Amino acid sequence: MNKGDLVNSVAEKASISKADAEKAVNAVTDSIADALKEGDKVSLVGFGTFSVSDRAARTGRNPQTGQPIQIPSKKVAKFKAGSSLVL
């Protein structure tokens, strides 16, 4: 499912226009991204938790040459599925 499919699904399930559904989906994703940028956790009960984690600097290898390269540390977004989000 891509963003367009998600917008169509939200519009259908909420009985709203696709334009309003797109605004809602954009608002939710922007709000989650903003909270993560501030270092906050976003917990959606029954769905899961979004959080930010620090990934340490490490040494990697260039796959073409085999030469070692330094990979810098960075912050990454993580998602942990909730217990009721079982497939």
N, C-alpha and C positions, 0 to 999 in steps of 0.2 A: 504494500500500500504506500503510495506516495502522498504528498501534501494535497494534491488535487482530489485524490480519492478520499482522503480524510475529510476535506471540506464538504464533498458531496454526501458523505455518510452523516456528518454532523447536521447538515441542512435537512436531510431526510428524517433523521431520528428526532430532531427538535422542531420539525415543521416550520422552518424559517427559510428565508431566501439564501441562495448561495453566497451572495455578497455579505449578508450578515454573518453567515457561518465562517466565511473567510476572515472577517474582522475578529470574530471570537477566537478562532484558531491562532491567528497572528498575535492576539493579545495574550493568550495563554503561553505560547512559546516565547514571546518577548519577556513576559514576566518571569518565567523560569530562568531564562538567560541572564536577566538583570540580577536576580537573586544570587545566581551562581557567581557572577562577576564580583559581587560584594562579599563572596565567601560564605554565604548562607546555604543551609540545606533546604530542600523543598520536599516535604513529605505529603504524599497523596495517599491517604488511608485506603487500603484495598488495592492500590495500583502499584506503588513503589516509592522509592526515595532517590532524588537526584542530589549529588554532592560533588564537592571539588576535592581532588587529591593531588598531592605533590609527587611528581615522578622525578627521582634522583638522576643526576648526571651519570652517564655510563659510557663505556667504550664499545663501539660497534665496529662492523666491518663493511667496507664498500664491496657490494656483491660483484662488481665488474673487475676490480683490481685486487681484492683481498686485503687491501691496506686498512689498518685500524684508523678509525675516525672518532672524534669526541662528539657525543650527543649531549647537548646541554639539558639541564633540568628544566622542567616546566610544570604548569598546573594543567590537569586534565579533568574533564567532567566524567562522573561515574553514575551508573544507574543500578540500583538493587531492586529487583522485583519484589513486590509484596506477596504475602502468603496466599492471598486469594487470586493472584495472577498466575495460576498454574495451567499449563496447556494440557 
